Amino acid sequence: MTKFGATLLAAASAAALWAAAGSAGAAIVLTTGQFGGTGVHSDPGLTAATVTGLAGGDLVTFSTTGDLLHTSGMGESDYNAVDGSMNDLSVAFANFYGAVTFDLAVPPPPPQQTSTLHLSVNGGAFTFDVPNLTILDPLNNGQNKFTLTASGGDSIHTLDFTFDPGVSDIREIRVGPAVTAVAAVPEPATWALMILGFGGVGGLLRRRRHSAPAAA
């Protein structure tokens, strides 16, 4: 590799480190609660392993394994398990959002009134576990309302749920404002690497220009 190529590689490495460092302050938290937002709607009466809906004009895809989903509801849609017990659900948003809220409905008592929730956000970038007993009616209104909120330049794009035992449905899904990805300000150490890399490229170009033979 030439010296010029090695310097360009160093500069490229600094730029890659900037991209990795940009997510250092990102966070997504799960709390009980809700907000207005834009509701997710599907045509009622759909029955399939994969169904779609819209959040405003943005596509939302719901899928499950080993069962079928059924859509119902006049407002924000309900996504029910056909066999009455939803053990897993994946939700993929075509857009990126700063917040998502949803309700979980557990089967009526008796005998089952609780469920343990495991939630993976953005393909495992963030994971949450809500253990048995605490998922039951956290807001004392007959439902289980949760909100995911992103900060630090992060956003919410996919949700993967597992329930043990299964819940009857997920409903009243709303999304917050769409988020446009913005490059984060690099940390001081990253700035130093970038300056050294690009400074080296500039110095090498000046030397090559000065040493070039004069035109005949």
Steps between C-alpha positions, in 0.01 A plus 500: 500500500635847412552763769214701345268198519597434863419861592160478333431177691582675829258781416227252408551317831457828689174567316371148585583557867295822488198302375540243780546766767189683385270253679682512834236720669196331344235344721154343485299460819180305575247648744131463577290775346372627170489804270285625213715445194386344173293183526578183305201381294436183302195389304280301740447132435847411372621153602855393416842431652608841365273804477569864422372832625569870465623764743379803311639414158788284625492121472505281812542120472389250766601133495487200730616138486295193576168686500287745301425865573152646470436875470205676658405836649341820374775735629860390539497137397512196727731218393362180649632145508249274326556224758462755784864489612767709325847368590707713264458806282734698277418858398697680229450871431586638158595825674711579807322642806597673821230323704256211478216416740289183514252306714525131581183313587542187713240223483217554749514328841489228607740331477754713308537865593870571456777454246873555477604734219833500317546784250787547257524841329687562174621144460636464853663842539279543809321225693244514781351240732178559693471206740189313598248684721629849412348496151153475652306827483781749583266798448196345672281539192465144379778526243880501502616826343868540427708768328841469334687830476824556306758769575857597414441483126357146508163390360266202500475287186416139596341327799520126576278374783484164675239425768495215752221405524347666196286815506172531315587808293696822453299816434493882495844526343608859442825645373671829579658740253706350220873535563756598237841354573757773567873439535603554860780740600819295531678467832834686557712190441319438173561860390871449566512187286314672218726806509813284494363291215390786279807706592720214383315483170542875448872490581560211265316676218711815552824301491394318185409831334834663592705203383322459168734568199442822312314468172719512189 
